[in-house]
Amino acid sequence: MNRPLKIAMLITDARVPGGLYDGPLPSLGTAPDALLQGFAGMPEIEIHVVSCVQQPVRAPEKIAPNIFYHSLLVPKTGWLRTLYQGCIRAARKKLRELKPDLVHAQGTERDCAISAVFSGHPNVLTIHGNMRLVAAVNRARPFSFLWLQARLEQFTLPRTDGVVCITNYTREAVQSLARRTWVQPNAVDAGFFGVQPAPDWSAPPVVLCVGAVCLRKNQNDFIRALDPLAAQKKIRLVFVGRVDAGAYGEEFQQLVGARTWCEHVPFSGRDRIREHFRSATMVALPTREDNCPMVVLEAMAAGVPVLASNVGGVPDLIQHEVSGLLCEPQRPETFRAAVARFADDRPFADRIAAEAKIQALRRFHPEAVARRHLEIYRDVLKNQRS
C-alpha cells in the first residue's frame, strides 16, 4: 500500500494578528478550516499545519487523525520589519524535519507565501485576498502594511510552482506572473449546509450584511442606497462585523444611529452567523472589490438568497437571476431593486436559494474542495518528476 501524500500547509494562526494567545485551539481562518475539514476524511493524505507565532500557544498535536499542528516561535524581530526572515528560517528548519512532498501556503497576506517559496520544497500558494488590488482600492500609503504585503505578493508569485486561484478574477490578476494557475473556490464549513432558514414573512424583511465595516465593503453607500426604499416600505437592515476605526467607521455609526430600520451587531463567530442566516430574508454584499467572499459561499450553502456587487470574483460565484442577484456598486438603484425583488417575491427568492444550495454543495463542500486540491498536489509533483 502506498504511503499517504505528505503536505505541509503554512497557515497564519489568527491568534497572532488577534493577539489572543491564550486561546485553546489554533484559529486558522474560515476557508482553511473548511479545507482541513475535507482533508480529515481522506486517509490517502497527511497534513502538517505549520504556523509561526510570536508567543507560546496551546494546541493539540493533532487536529484530526491525519492532520498535525506545529507552532513555530519566532521573535517579533523576525516578522514584517525584517520581511519575515525569522519566519522563513523557522519554517525551513521545521520542513527539513517533516520532509513533506509539497508545501502549500495559505495566503499572501503575511509570512506564509514567502516562507513557502524559500522552503526548498515543491510549493503552491493560495491567494485569498489579492493584496496588490486590495492595496490599490484602499489607497495604501508607501511602507504601510498593505503596501508592503502587495510587494511581497509581487515577489512570491513568479517563484512558486503554481497558484491556486479561488476565482477567475484572481487568475486574471496573477497569470502574467505565475508559472501555473488553477481555479478552485474556497470550501465552506459543512455546518452551513445544515442551516434551515426560517424567515418571518409576516414581519419586515431582514437584509443581512456581514463583513468588516470599511471603505472596500461599501456599507455606507448601501445604507444611502436603501433610504428611498425604507421610506416606502418597512425593512430591517442588520450589519454584522467589526467597524474600522477612523472617518469611515464614524460615518457608519452616524448613519446607523439616525435610522430606526438599521442596526449593527458585533461579529461573534461563525456559529452566530448561522443563527443570523436562519432569520434573514436575504444576504447582501455591497462591496467595491472582493475575491471570493466567504459570506456569499456560506449564504448559498445555507439556502439564503444573496444579492451582491458585480465586481471582482463575485460573478464566478453567482449566476444572475439563477443563484443570486448581481448589482452595480455605482448604481444604487440596482441594490434597491434587488432588495425589493427578494422581499416582494417569495417564490422567486425560494427558487434562487434552492439553486444556490445545489451549486454550493457541488462546488464548495469541504470534501469536493479537498479532492480537487489533492489533484492539484499530484499534478505539481508529477510535473516535478517529468
Secondary structure, DSSP 8 states (H G I E B T S, - for coil): ----EEEEEE---THHHHT-TT-SS----HHHHHHHHHHTT-TTEEEEEEEEESS-----SEEETTEEEEEEE--GGGSGGGTTHHHHHHHHHHHHHH--SEEEEE-SSSSHHHHHHTSSS-EEEEESS-HHHHHHHTT--TTSHHHHHHHHHHHHGGGSS-EEESSHHHHHHHTTT-S-EEE------GGGGG------TTS--EEEEES-BSTTTTHHHHHHHHHHHHHHS--EEEEES-B-SSHHHHHHHHHHHT-TTEEEE----HHHHHHHHHH-SEEEE--SS-SS-HHHHHHHHHT--EEEES-TTHHHH--BTTTBEEE-TT-HHHHHHHHHHHHH-HHHHHHHHHHHHHHHHHHT-HHHHHHHHHHHHHHHHHHHH-
